[in-house]
């Protein structure tokens, strides 16, 4: 079994989450709970599935069924992160603004919604680049 197909995507995910923490710290918004957060720069979803597809392509063959499956999976996950979940985050932000305009005592009935759910195309593109780089660096070093 090619264990690289398991640990390279995990390495890509960890690298992007650490980069996300560093960026948040530079903005003065550091929090350990963000180590496993959604949204933000860069996209760990995009990095993870791209690293998986790149590793499968390299180790199993670019013309293999496994690569085709991992590529389609990557496209679905990336589209979901940039499209659907990004829109959900925008909706959460608007709902939170509405909740904060309610008279005192009524807003407590509604929880504060997470607003950082999805990714911009740039955040996803950077995640894709990181996913590819993790695999390329591993192949060149290994």
C-alpha positions as CSV (number, residue, x, y, z in Angstrom):
1,X,0.0,0.0,0.0
2,X,1.2,3.5,-0.8
3,X,1.0,5.2,2.6
4,X,1.9,8.4,0.8
5,X,-1.7,8.5,-0.4
6,X,-2.7,8.8,3.3
7,X,-0.1,11.0,4.9
8,X,0.6,13.5,2.0
9,X,-3.0,14.9,2.1
10,X,-2.8,15.0,5.9
11,X,0.5,16.9,5.7
12,X,-1.1,19.3,3.3
13,X,-4.1,19.9,5.6
14,X,-1.8,20.5,8.6
15,X,0.5,22.9,6.7
16,X,-2.5,25.0,5.6
17,X,-4.0,25.1,9.1
18,X,-0.7,26.2,10.5
19,X,-0.4,28.9,7.9
20,X,-3.9,30.0,8.7
21,X,-2.9,30.3,12.4
22,X,0.1,32.3,11.5
23,X,-2.0,34.7,9.3
24,X,-4.6,35.1,12.0
25,X,-1.8,35.8,14.6
26,X,-0.4,38.5,12.3
27,X,-3.8,40.0,12.3
28,X,-4.0,39.8,16.1
29,X,-6.7,37.2,15.9
30,X,-4.8,34.1,17.1
31,X,-6.8,31.3,18.7
32,X,-5.8,27.6,19.1
33,X,-9.4,26.6,18.3
34,X,-8.8,27.9,14.8
35,X,-6.4,25.0,14.3
36,X,-9.5,23.0,13.2
37,X,-11.6,25.9,11.7
38,X,-13.3,26.3,8.4
39,X,-12.8,29.1,5.9
40,X,-10.0,31.6,5.7
41,X,-6.6,31.8,3.9
42,X,-5.5,29.3,2.7
43,X,-8.1,26.6,2.0
44,X,-7.2,23.3,3.8
45,X,-10.0,21.6,2.0
46,X,-8.5,22.5,-1.4
47,X,-5.0,21.6,-0.2
48,X,-6.1,18.2,1.1
49,X,-8.0,17.0,-1.9
50,X,-5.4,18.4,-4.3
51,X,-2.6,16.6,-2.5
52,X,-4.6,13.4,-2.6
53,X,-5.3,13.7,-6.4
54,X,-1.7,14.6,-7.1
55,X,-0.3,11.8,-5.0
56,X,-2.7,9.3,-6.6
57,X,-1.8,10.5,-10.1
58,X,1.9,10.2,-9.3
59,X,1.8,6.8,-7.6
60,X,-1.1,5.1,-9.3
61,X,-0.8,6.7,-12.7
62,X,-2.3,9.8,-14.3
63,X,-4.5,7.5,-16.5
64,X,-5.8,5.3,-13.6
65,X,-9.3,5.0,-12.4
66,X,-8.1,6.0,-8.9
67,X,-6.8,9.3,-10.2
68,X,-10.1,10.0,-12.1
69,X,-12.0,9.3,-8.9
70,X,-9.7,11.5,-6.7
71,X,-9.8,14.3,-9.3
72,X,-13.6,14.3,-9.4
73,X,-13.7,14.3,-5.6
74,X,-11.3,17.2,-5.5
75,X,-13.5,19.2,-8.0
76,X,-16.6,18.6,-5.9
77,X,-15.0,19.5,-2.6
78,X,-13.3,22.7,-4.0
79,X,-16.5,23.8,-5.7
80,X,-18.5,23.2,-2.5
81,X,-15.9,25.2,-0.4
82,X,-15.9,28.1,-2.8
83,X,-19.6,28.1,-3.7
84,X,-22.1,26.7,-1.3
85,X,-20.2,27.0,2.0
86,X,-19.0,30.6,1.1
87,X,-22.6,31.6,0.5
88,X,-23.6,30.1,3.8
89,X,-21.0,32.2,5.5
90,X,-22.4,35.3,3.9
91,X,-25.9,34.4,5.0
92,X,-24.6,33.7,8.6
93,X,-23.1,37.2,8.6
94,X,-26.3,38.9,7.6
95,X,-28.4,36.8,10.1
96,X,-25.9,37.8,12.9
97,X,-26.4,41.5,11.9
98,X,-30.2,41.1,12.2
99,X,-29.9,39.3,15.5
100,X,-27.8,42.2,16.9
101,X,-30.5,44.7,16.0
102,X,-33.2,42.9,18.1
103,X,-34.3,44.6,21.3
104,X,-32.4,43.5,24.4
105,X,-33.6,40.2,25.8
106,X,-34.8,38.8,22.5
107,X,-31.5,38.3,20.8
108,X,-30.4,35.7,23.4
109,X,-32.9,33.3,21.7
110,X,-30.7,33.0,18.7
111,X,-27.1,31.7,18.7
112,X,-24.3,33.6,17.0
113,X,-23.6,31.8,13.8
114,X,-20.1,31.0,12.4
115,X,-19.4,33.3,9.5
116,X,-16.2,31.8,8.3
117,X,-17.4,28.7,6.6
118,X,-16.3,28.8,3.0
119,X,-13.5,30.2,0.8
120,X,-12.9,32.8,-1.8
121,X,-11.5,31.6,-5.1
122,X,-8.0,33.0,-4.1
123,X,-8.0,31.2,-0.8
124,X,-8.9,28.0,-2.7
125,X,-6.2,28.6,-5.3
126,X,-3.6,29.0,-2.7
127,X,-4.8,25.8,-1.0
128,X,-4.5,24.0,-4.4
129,X,-1.0,25.3,-4.8
130,X,0.0,24.1,-1.3
131,X,-1.5,20.7,-2.0
132,X,0.6,20.3,-5.2
133,X,3.7,21.7,-3.5
134,X,3.5,19.2,-0.7
135,X,3.5,16.3,-3.1
136,X,6.2,17.8,-5.4
137,X,8.5,18.5,-2.5
138,X,8.0,15.0,-1.1
139,X,8.7,13.4,-4.5
140,X,11.8,15.5,-5.0
141,X,13.2,14.8,-1.6
142,X,12.1,11.2,-1.4
